[in-house]
Amino acid sequence: MTDEVLPVATGRDLARDVRARLRGRRLRLALILLLFLVQAATALVFPFVVGDLVDTITLGGTADDVWWWLTLLAAAPVVGGVFTWLGVTAMGRLVETMISELREDYVGAALRLPRDTMERAGAGDAVTRASDDVAEVSDALPQALPRIVVSATTLVIVGVGLGGVNVWYLAAFAVTIPVYALTARWYLRIAPPIYLAERAASSRRGAHLLGGIQALPTVHAHRLEGTQLARIGGAAWESVRWAMRARIVQNRLFGRLSVAEGAGLVLVLGIGVWLALTGRATPGAVTAAALLLLRIVEPIEALLMIMDDMQSAIAALGRLVGVIGRSDGASDAADGEAVDDVDTREEGREARPDLVVDVQDVGFAYDDDAEPALRDVTLGMAAGEHVAIVGATGSGKSTLASLIAGVFEPTRGQVRRRLPRRSVVTLTQEVHLFSGTVEDNLTLARPGATRAEITAALRLAGAWDVVQSLDDGLDTVIGAGGTTLSSADAQHLALARLALADPGLAILDEATAEAGSADTSALEEAAGAVIDGRAAVVIAHRLSQAAAADRVVVLDRGAVVEQGSHETLLAAGGTYRRLWDAWSA
């Protein structure tokens, strides 16, 4: 397993994506900003009214002189609250809609990425982005964006009000602006790489953890338990270290903000006292100025503190948009015509045009310094031919199937395919049922398939009786939160999904391994019916599957040691004969 991860969008790409998502919504955004502007204007009421009250009371005013100010003082928060609620609600709906579209785009983009990219990145990175990163964006942006808009508009409005009281107050506040600017500059320089590294470390942790679980048989076969645990532990501690660095940056940010706030308040109060002593300001004006300063400091601190949440959200957003952008720009033979996929790093023998797949002297290693998983493998498959691959755990069976499918490219040698990669379908023992109806699960393989086509595929895969036994037939909800199916029933549906896809080459990687012994014969018969008439590679966990194939390829430590028909290999008395005798016994 490598530490390679999926792409991350640059700042320019991220800005371009956001602009594209706002297209057609800019008038709505302008109206939301207007709501926040009105709300910010109500922030001026409290300081000015309190200042006038101080002067009125100081000058001996009566109750009749202050009742209007008290009424205004009580009404301002209500009006401001209403406009805040309207603005936050409208902004929340806008952002949630965009995040929903982002989530859908990411899942679609991840599914369109070349399979080798996903395999080399590891399931952990893709899953972490789909879960943790989407959650980070969903939690932060709907909360942070309204706060940013409120703070920005309040800052402008209150700044104008502070200058309106006396320009000296604005000048005093201006002295603190460099402190805030330097704090923001420091934070924007330090924080983004740390948050991005924290998200990447989380992905590596997930990749090692999920990869170890998915490859558990291989880990056991090669006695890599200690190595894999060390990788998981190292990735977990790396994630913790970056999380702690992020918290340290937060604490330093809060300390600098407190210093700036204290300095600004001392300056404004000092100037207010000087103006009052020289007769150029009333006590009420000084009070209003101090309250306005607190109002203007609050949105600045809010903006800087929100940056903390925003940095983490932007890092997560960049990881999502990076995959979306990569998928949009990717060109994969899966969407093209039949092609020759050739590894040009090494010349091989002349290609045979009669073969669907032509594997020539292929070697493959998962890491540059790792032992090769395949060594000098040569294998050709004709249209309609069924080839069974057998061997001990860790012999390279699934790796060879992945190269044939185009998941990986060979380290050396060549793999030529005479059909589009979209016409190659792999079915493994890990059958996943998506949350939805039976029909939804099946038509993933062929959107728009008719009920007649679905029924034919179900009958071919021996799954029609399974569907008929369900309460609502094809409309029965299965998967998470729905009706639970047995492993054998789920595998029958997966075979029906493969039949509906109608591939030119089917790869069954121990696709019936999870079934109990009572279901094995029915599943193997169904698998045989589904692959009948099409080229197929069968990773055989039961040698009865190999006996039914046109040709058997025996792997040992990544090398082909025998190949031929079942009868020929039995008569040869070699490795396959010993495997057959042990399995039969």
C-alpha positions in Angstrom: 0.0 0.0 0.0 1.3 3.5 -0.8 0.7 6.9 0.6 -0.5 8.2 -2.7 -3.7 10.3 -2.4 -6.3 11.6 -4.8 -5.8 15.2 -6.2 -6.4 18.4 -4.2 -7.7 21.5 -6.0 -5.6 24.7 -6.1 -6.9 28.0 -4.8 -7.6 29.1 -8.4 -9.5 25.9 -9.2 -11.5 26.2 -6.0 -12.5 29.8 -6.8 -13.5 28.8 -10.3 -15.7 25.9 -8.9 -17.4 28.3 -6.4 -18.1 30.9 -9.1 -19.6 28.1 -11.3 -21.9 27.0 -8.5 -23.1 30.6 -7.9 -24.0 31.0 -11.5 -27.7 31.7 -11.7 -27.9 32.4 -8.0 -26.2 35.8 -7.8 -29.5 37.8 -7.6 -30.5 35.6 -4.7 -27.1 36.2 -3.1 -27.4 40.0 -3.5 -30.8 39.9 -1.7 -29.3 37.9 1.1 -26.5 40.5 1.4 -29.1 43.3 1.6 -30.8 41.5 4.5 -27.5 41.4 6.4 -26.8 45.1 5.6 -30.1 46.1 7.2 -29.2 43.9 10.2 -25.8 45.5 10.5 -27.4 49.0 10.4 -29.4 48.1 13.5 -26.1 47.6 15.3 -25.6 51.4 15.4 -28.8 51.9 17.4 -27.6 50.7 20.7 -24.3 52.7 21.1 -25.9 56.0 19.9 -29.1 55.6 21.9 -27.1 54.8 25.1 -24.8 57.8 24.4 -27.8 60.1 24.0 -29.4 58.6 27.2 -26.2 59.4 29.2 -26.2 63.0 28.0 -30.0 63.4 28.6 -29.7 62.1 32.1 -26.6 64.1 32.8 -28.3 67.3 31.7 -31.3 66.6 34.0 -33.7 65.2 31.4 -37.1 63.8 32.6 -38.8 60.5 31.9 -40.7 62.1 29.0 -37.3 62.9 27.4 -36.1 59.3 27.4 -39.1 57.1 26.7 -38.6 57.3 22.9 -35.0 56.3 23.3 -36.0 53.3 25.5 -38.6 52.2 23.0 -36.0 52.4 20.2 -33.5 50.6 22.3 -36.0 47.7 22.8 -37.1 47.6 19.2 -33.6 47.6 17.6 -32.6 44.1 18.8 -36.0 42.7 17.7 -35.7 44.2 14.2 -32.0 43.1 14.0 -32.9 39.6 15.1 -35.6 39.3 12.4 -33.3 40.4 9.7 -30.5 38.1 11.0 -32.9 35.2 11.0 -34.1 35.9 7.5 -30.5 36.3 6.2 -29.1 33.3 8.0 -32.0 31.1 6.9 -31.7 32.2 3.3 -27.9 31.8 3.3 -28.2 28.4 4.9 -30.6 27.2 2.3 -28.3 28.5 -0.5 -25.2 26.9 1.0 -26.9 23.6 1.8 -28.2 23.3 -1.7 -24.7 23.9 -3.1 -23.2 21.4 -0.6 -25.8 18.8 -1.7 -24.8 19.4 -5.3 -21.1 19.2 -4.3 -21.7 15.8 -2.6 -23.4 14.4 -5.6 -20.7 15.7 -7.9 -18.0 14.2 -5.8 -19.6 10.7 -5.7 -20.1 10.8 -9.4 -16.6 12.1 -10.0 -15.1 9.4 -7.8 -17.0 6.7 -9.7 -15.7 8.1 -13.0 -12.1 8.2 -12.0 -9.8 5.5 -13.6 -9.8 2.4 -11.5 -6.1 2.4 -11.1 -6.2 5.9 -9.6 -8.7 4.8 -7.0 -6.8 1.5 -6.3 -3.5 3.2 -5.8 -5.0 6.0 -3.7 -6.7 3.4 -1.6 -10.3 3.2 -0.4 -9.4 5.1 2.8 -8.7 8.4 0.9 -11.9 8.2 -1.1 -14.0 7.2 1.9 -12.5 9.9 4.1 -13.3 12.5 1.5 -16.9 11.3 1.1 -17.4 11.2 4.8 -15.1 13.4 6.9 -14.5 16.1 4.3 -18.1 16.3 3.3 -19.0 16.5 7.0 -16.4 19.2 7.6 -17.8 21.3 4.7 -21.4 20.7 5.7 -20.8 21.6 9.4 -18.6 24.6 8.8 -19.8 26.5 5.7 -23.5 26.9 6.6 -22.4 28.3 10.0 -19.4 30.2 8.9 -20.6 32.0 5.8 -23.5 33.8 7.4 -21.2 34.8 10.3 -18.7 36.2 7.8 -21.3 38.2 6.0 -22.7 39.5 9.2 -19.3 40.4 10.5 -18.2 42.1 7.3 -21.3 44.2 7.0 -21.3 45.1 10.7 -17.6 46.1 10.4 -18.4 48.6 7.6 -21.5 50.1 9.1 -20.1 50.5 12.6 -16.8 51.9 11.2 -18.8 54.6 9.5 -20.7 55.3 12.8 -17.4 55.5 14.8 -16.0 58.1 12.4 -19.3 59.9 12.6 -19.0 60.4 16.4 -15.5 61.9 16.0 -12.8 61.2 13.5 -10.2 60.9 16.4 -11.9 57.7 17.5 -11.6 56.2 14.0 -7.9 57.3 14.0 -7.4 55.6 17.3 -8.9 52.4 16.1 -6.9 52.6 12.9 -3.7 52.3 15.0 -4.8 48.7 15.9 -5.5 47.7 12.3 -1.9 46.8 11.6 -2.0 44.4 14.5 -5.1 42.7 13.1 -3.5 42.7 9.6 -0.3 41.1 10.8 -2.3 38.6 12.8 -4.4 37.7 9.7 -1.3 37.6 7.5 0.5 35.3 10.0 -2.5 33.0 10.3 -3.1 32.7 6.6 0.5 31.9 6.1 0.7 29.3 8.9 -2.7 27.7 9.0 -3.6 26.5 5.5 -0.7 24.0 5.2 -1.3 22.7 8.7 -5.0 22.1 8.0 -4.3 20.5 4.7 -1.7 18.2 6.2 -4.2 17.3 9.0 -6.8 16.3 6.4 -4.2 14.3 4.4 -3.0 12.6 7.5 -6.6 11.6 8.3 -6.9 10.1 4.8 -3.6 8.1 5.2 -4.9 6.7 8.5 -8.1 5.7 6.8 -6.3 4.2 3.8 -4.0 2.0 6.0 -6.9 1.0 8.2 -9.4 0.1 5.5 -6.7 -1.3 3.2 -5.6 -3.7 6.0 -9.2 -4.8 6.6 -9.9 -5.4 2.9 -6.6 -7.2 2.3 -6.8 -9.3 5.5 -6.3 -12.7 3.9 -3.2 -11.4 2.1 -1.9 -9.8 5.3 -2.3 -13.2 7.1 -0.9 -15.1 4.2 2.3 -13.1 4.1 2.4 -12.6 7.9 2.3 -8.9 7.6 0.2 -8.3 10.7 3.0 -6.5 12.5 3.9 -4.4 9.5 0.3 -3.3 8.9 -0.3 -2.5 12.5 2.9 -0.4 12.6 1.6 1.5 9.5 -1.8 2.1 11.1 -0.2 3.2 14.4 2.2 5.5 12.6 -0.6 7.1 10.5 -2.7 7.5 13.6 0.0 9.3 15.5 0.8 11.5 12.5 -2.9 12.5 12.4 -2.7 13.3 16.2 0.4 15.4 15.7 -1.1 17.5 13.0 -4.3 18.0 15.0 -2.2 19.2 18.0 -0.3 21.6 15.7 -3.7 23.0 14.5 -4.8 23.5 18.1 -1.6 25.4 19.0 -2.1 27.7 16.0 -5.7 28.4 17.3 -4.4 29.3 20.8 -1.8 31.7 19.4 -4.5 33.3 17.2 -6.8 33.9 20.2 -3.9 35.4 22.2 -3.0 37.9 19.5 -6.7 38.9 19.1 -6.9 39.7 22.8 -3.9 41.9 22.7 -5.3 43.9 19.7 -8.7 44.3 21.4 -7.2 45.6 24.7 -4.9 48.1 22.9 -7.8 49.5 20.8 -10.1 49.9 23.9 -7.3 51.7 25.8 -6.6 54.1 22.9 -10.3 55.0 22.3 -11.0 55.5 26.0 -7.9 57.6 26.4 -8.8 59.9 23.5 -12.4 60.1 24.8 -11.2 61.3 28.2 -9.0 63.9 26.5 -11.8 65.1 24.3 -14.2 65.3 27.3 -11.7 67.2 29.4 -11.1 69.7 26.7 -14.8 70.2 26.2 -14.9 68.7 22.7 -16.9 65.7 23.6 -19.8 64.9 26.0 -19.8 61.9 28.3 -22.5 60.4 26.1 -20.3 60.7 23.0 -17.4 59.0 24.9 -19.8 56.2 26.0 -21.1 55.8 22.4 -17.5 55.6 21.1 -16.5 52.9 23.6 -19.6 50.9 22.7 -19.0 51.3 19.0 -15.4 50.2 19.4 -16.6 47.0 21.1 -19.1 46.5 18.3 -16.4 47.0 15.7 -13.8 44.8 17.4 -16.4 42.0 17.7 -16.8 41.4 13.9 -13.1 41.7 13.3 -12.4 39.0 16.0 -15.3 37.0 14.6 -13.8 37.1 11.1 -10.4 36.0 12.3 -11.8 33.3 14.5 -14.1 32.1 11.7 -11.0 31.8 9.6 -10.1 28.9 11.8 -13.2 27.0 10.8 -12.9 28.2 7.2 -9.4 27.0 6.8 -10.4 23.5 7.8 -13.5 23.7 5.6 -11.5 25.1 2.6 -8.9 22.3 3.0 -11.7 19.8 2.9 -13.5 21.5 0.0 -10.2 21.6 -2.0 -9.9 17.8 -1.6 -13.5 17.3 -2.9 -13.1 19.8 -5.8 -9.8 18.2 -6.7 -11.5 14.9 -7.4 -14.3 16.6 -9.3 -11.9 18.5 -11.4 -9.7 15.5 -12.1 -12.7 13.4 -13.2 -14.0 16.2 -15.4 -10.7 16.4 -17.2 -9.9 12.7 -17.2 -10.0 10.7 -20.4 -10.5 7.0 -19.9 -10.8 4.3 -22.5 -13.8 3.1 -20.5 -15.8 5.7 -22.5 -14.2 5.1 -25.8 -14.2 2.5 -28.5 -12.3 -0.7 -28.4 -8.6 0.0 -28.1 -5.2 -1.6 -27.7 -3.9 -0.8 -24.2 -0.1 -1.1 -24.6 2.6 -0.6 -22.1 5.3 1.0 -24.2 8.1 0.6 -21.6 9.0 -2.8 -23.1 8.5 -4.3 -26.5 6.8 -7.7 -26.6 6.0 -10.2 -29.2 3.6 -9.4 -32.1 0.0 -8.9 -30.9 -2.6 -11.5 -31.9 -5.7 -9.9 -33.3 -7.9 -12.9 -32.5 -7.4 -12.4 -28.8 -9.8 -10.3 -26.6 -7.0 -9.9 -24.0 -3.3 -10.5 -24.7 -0.9 -10.5 -21.7 2.7 -10.6 -22.7 5.6 -11.2 -20.3 4.0 -9.2 -17.6 5.6 -8.4 -14.3 4.0 -6.3 -11.5 5.0 -5.0 -8.1 2.8 -2.9 -5.8 5.8 -0.9 -4.6 9.2 -0.2 -6.2 11.0 -2.0 -3.4 8.5 -4.7 -2.9 8.7 -8.3 -4.1 7.0 -8.7 -7.5 3.4 -10.0 -7.2 3.6 -11.3 -10.8 6.6 -12.6 -12.8 6.8 -13.0 -16.6 3.1 -13.9 -17.0 1.9 -14.6 -20.6 -1.7 -15.3 -21.2 -4.1 -14.9 -24.1 -7.9 -15.1 -24.1 -10.1 -15.6 -27.1 -13.7 -14.3 -27.4 -16.0 -16.5 -25.4 -13.2 -18.4 -23.7 -13.4 -19.2 -20.0 -10.1 -19.2 -18.1 -9.9 -20.3 -14.5 -7.0 -19.0 -12.4 -6.0 -21.1 -9.4 -3.3 -21.1 -6.8 -2.6 -20.7 -3.1 -3.5 -17.5 -1.2 -1.0 -14.8 -2.2 0.0 -16.4 -5.5 -1.1 -13.4 -7.5 -4.6 -14.5 -8.8 -6.4 -11.2 -7.9 -3.5 -9.1 -9.1 -3.5 -10.8 -12.5 -7.3 -10.2 -12.7 -6.8 -6.6 -11.8 -4.2 -6.1 -14.6 -6.5 -7.8 -17.1 -9.4 -5.5 -16.0 -7.1 -2.4 -16.4 -7.1 -1.5 -12.7 -3.3 -1.6 -12.7 -0.8 -1.2 -15.5 2.1 -3.7 -15.5 5.5 -2.8 -14.2 7.0 -4.6 -17.2 5.6 -6.3 -20.2 2.4 -5.5 -22.1 -1.4 -6.0 -21.7 -3.4 -5.5 -24.9 -7.2 -5.4 -24.8 -9.5 -5.6 -27.9 -12.5 -4.1 -26.2 -13.4 -0.9 -24.2 -12.7 -1.0 -20.5 -16.4 -0.2 -19.9 -17.0 -3.7 -21.4 -14.9 -5.3 -18.7 -16.9 -6.0 -15.5 -15.5 -7.4 -12.3 -17.5 -9.2 -9.7 -15.9 -10.0 -6.3 -16.9 -11.8 -3.2 -17.6 -8.5 -1.5 -21.1 -7.8 -2.8 -22.5 -4.4 -1.9 -26.2 -3.7 -2.0 -27.0 0.0 -2.2 -29.7 1.6 -0.3 -32.7 1.6 -2.6 -35.1 -0.8 -4.4 -34.0 -4.0 -6.0 -34.7 -2.4 -9.4 -32.5 0.6 -8.4 -29.7 -1.8 -7.5 -29.9 -3.7 -10.8 -30.3 -0.7 -13.1 -27.0 0.8 -11.9 -25.5 -1.6 -14.4 -27.7 -0.3 -17.2 -29.8 2.8 -16.5 -33.0 2.8 -18.4 -33.3 -1.0 -18.6 -36.9 -2.2 -19.1 -38.7 -4.5 -16.6 -38.5 -7.3 -19.3 -34.7 -6.9 -19.5 -34.4 -6.9 -15.7 -36.6 -10.0 -15.4 -34.5 -11.8 -18.0 -31.3 -11.0 -16.2 -32.8 -12.2 -12.9 -33.9 -15.5 -14.4 -30.5 -16.0 -16.0 -28.8 -15.4 -12.6 -31.2 -17.7 -10.7 -32.4 -14.6 -8.7 -36.0 -14.4 -9.9 -37.3 -16.6 -7.1 -35.4 -14.5 -4.6 -37.1 -11.3 -5.9 -40.5 -13.0 -6.0 -40.2 -14.0 -2.4 -39.8 -10.4 -1.3 -42.9 -8.4 -0.1 -42.7 -5.8 -2.9 -40.8 -7.7 -5.5 -38.6 -5.3 -7.6 -39.9 -2.4 -5.5 -38.6 -3.9 -2.2 -36.1 -1.5 -0.5 -32.9 -3.3 0.3 -29.5 -2.2 1.6 -29.0 0.0 4.7 -32.4 0.4 6.4 -34.1 -2.0 4.1 -34.8 -5.7 3.8 -31.8 -7.8 4.8 -30.8 -10.5 2.2 -28.6 -13.5 2.8 -25.1 -13.6 1.3 -26.2 -16.1 -1.3 -29.2 -14.0 -2.3 -27.1 -10.9 -2.5 -24.6 -12.7 -4.8 -27.5 -13.9 -7.0 -28.5 -10.2 -7.4 -24.9 -9.2 -8.1 -24.8 -11.9 -10.9 -28.0 -10.5 -12.3 -26.5 -7.0 -12.3 -23.5 -8.4 -14.2 -25.9 -10.0 -16.7 -27.7 -6.7 -17.2 -24.4 -4.9 -17.8 -23.7 -7.4 -20.7 -19.9 -7.1 -20.7 -17.6 -8.5 -23.3 -15.3 -9.8 -20.5 -16.5 -10.8 -17.1 -14.0 -11.3 -14.2 -15.3 -13.3 -11.3 -12.9 -12.9 -8.4 -14.1 -15.6 -6.0 -17.6 -14.2 -6.6 -19.3 -17.2 -5.0 -16.9 -17.6 -2.0 -19.2 -16.1 0.6 -22.0 -18.6 0.0 -22.6 -21.5 2.4 -22.1 -25.0 1.1 -25.8 -25.5 0.5 -25.9 -22.5 -1.9 -22.6 -23.2 -3.7 -24.0 -25.4 -6.5 -26.8 -23.0 -7.3 -24.5 -20.0 -7.4 -21.9 -21.8 -9.5 -24.6 -22.8 -11.9 -25.9 -19.2 -12.0 -22.4 -17.9 -12.6 -21.9 -20.3 -15.4 -25.1 -19.2 -17.1 -24.2 -15.6 -16.8 -20.8 -15.9 -18.4 -21.9 -18.3 -21.1 -21.1 -16.9 -24.5 -18.7 -14.2 -23.2 -15.0 -14.2 -22.3 -14.5 -14.8 -18.6 -11.8 -15.0 -16.1 -12.7 -17.0 -13.0 -10.6 -16.8 -9.8 -11.6 -20.2 -8.6 -11.9 -20.8 -4.8 -13.4 -24.2 -5.6 -11.7 -26.4 -8.2 -15.1 -27.5 -9.5 -15.2 -24.0 -11.1 -11.8 -24.7 -12.7 -13.0 -28.1 -14.0 -15.8 -26.4 -15.9 -13.5 -23.8 -17.5 -12.0 -24.1 -21.0 -8.5 -23.6 -19.7 -6.9 -23.6 -16.2 -3.9 -21.3 -15.3 -2.0 -22.3 -12.2 -0.1 -19.6 -10.4 2.6 -20.0 -7.8 4.4 -17.1 -6.2 3.3 -14.8 -9.1 4.4 -17.1 -11.9 2.5 -19.3 -14.3 3.6 -22.9 -13.5 1.0 -24.7 -15.6 -1.9 -24.0 -17.9 -4.1 -26.2 -20.0 -7.5 -27.9 -19.9 -8.6 -29.6 -16.7 -8.1 -33.1 -18.2 -4.7 -32.3 -19.5 -3.4 -30.9 -16.2 -4.8 -33.9 -14.3 -3.0 -36.2 -16.7 0.3 -34.2 -16.3 0.4 -35.1 -12.6 1.9 -31.7 -11.6 0.8 -28.9 -9.3 -2.8 -28.8 -10.4 -3.1 -32.6 -9.9 -1.9 -32.2 -6.3 -4.3 -29.3 -5.7 -7.2 -31.4 -7.2 -6.4 -34.5 -5.1 -6.2 -32.4 -1.9 -9.5 -30.5 -2.8 -11.3 -33.8 -3.7 -10.2 -35.5 -0.5 
